[in-house]
Amino acid sequence: MQNEPVEPLRVLVVDDHPMFRYGLVRLLDSYPDLETAGQASNGREAVELAVELQPDVVVMDLNMPELDGVEATRRITATAPHIGVLVLTMLDDDETVFSAIRAGALGYYLKGADHEEILRAIRVVGNREAIYGPAIAQRILAYFTRVPRSATAFPQLTDRERDVLHLIAKGRRNEEIAQRLVLSLKTVRNHVSNIYAKLHVADRSRAIVRAREAGFGDPL
C-alpha cells in the first residue's frame, strides 16, 4: 500500500517590500513541500488573508503600514491559533523581539539569515514548534535566566499596572503606552494615577526613579 502524498505547507508571505515578497515566493515555490498561499503588503491585509486563506504559516514582517506586524500577529493568533507565525524582519531590538513573542509568534529570524535557515524555520513553525535565529535565541536565554527584581517588587500593583509601569520606566508617554498595550488613553491615565497612589509618588519622574531602582524597564 502506497503512502498518500503529504500536503505541502501553505505559507502566507507578509512584507511591504514587493521585491522581498517576490524573492521569498520564488524560493518557496521551488520546493515541493512548500506552497505560497498568498501575499500581503501590510498588517491589516495580513489579518484578513490569514482568516480567509487559513495558511499553515504566516511569514511576517514587523515594520509595515496600516497595522504593524506585532499587532497583526496578535490578531491572527487570537482568531486562528492553529496558524503559526514566523517573524522575518530587520528589527532586532529587545522590546520588539519580546513584543512579537508575547503576541504569539512561534519563530523570529532576521532578514540576513540565509535561505536554508529561513526554509527550516518555516517548516519548524509549520509543525507548531518554536524556533529562533541564533542572536535572538541568545537574547531570550539571557532574559529568562536572570531574575529581575521587578518580578517581586511592588506586589500591590495589578498585572496591567505592572505592564504600564514597565513602559513608564522605559520613558514611554501615555499615548505610546496606550498604543503598545491596545488600551484607551483614558484607561492608561487611570492606571498611571493608581500607580502613583500605590507607590506613594507625586509625579512621573519619581515613579520612573522608583521603577528603575526596582528593575523595571526590561523588555515587555
Steps between C-alpha positions, in 0.01 A plus 500: 500500500648831391523790740276791414691810385562756775321829450744792467516765770299801387677828573366856505780749430460842664739784420459855371795468260383342171846378398553321831159333469578398143833346598352307791207374293737373231706324765196336658354385172825328403445237771227234468421498873427875507234703326421872493144549621499875443676832548425809711666841502383624842382367835133564446501309172697221670230451763224494238683253274601275790134464598392449139778269376578309822870444422718274713764769546509879475845648431459843659697820464453745789556855378204546265232759423138501622560233766840394630608137500483458878134597515424298186663198666292554814176511301585197287600280794191612694255414222687204346739348756573206270687733262871529577662843468867534408636853534753590229617856546790743526396605851703342779454728802396325820164672534391400150623141537316442826188681383479266199546192716237622745267554203531132415781469244653151502815607317716808459773537238685796353497564127874443485445127556586275208235320298552162664450651846178671392364185335580292808330759722185492284484121522554502877229763556275303265533211746389732783846512657697807605827606334716811520806628319828465694520866609134504604535171690792644699290800602211282608729275703664798670162653580348189654808387692524818701260571785407867488413672823189630323352148519445541875494879537179692568265207566218748554484568125272306267650319199381774266638773726834318493489499119434875502779559752747308282426738214509807725845389616605479135400864455186437295229764489138414580408507132775249419397277790139502379610394153740232624250341741195561278324707766311827490689811608252548785565148629876559493459825694295317763770232531768768535303675776457169684872429469590841647266438793626146568867601475438817705660726240382839381611501137632300206867577557490356852306196375771440239774519764326252728414267212855491366643445846274194523612362165210612282565610144608159364342393168124460520 
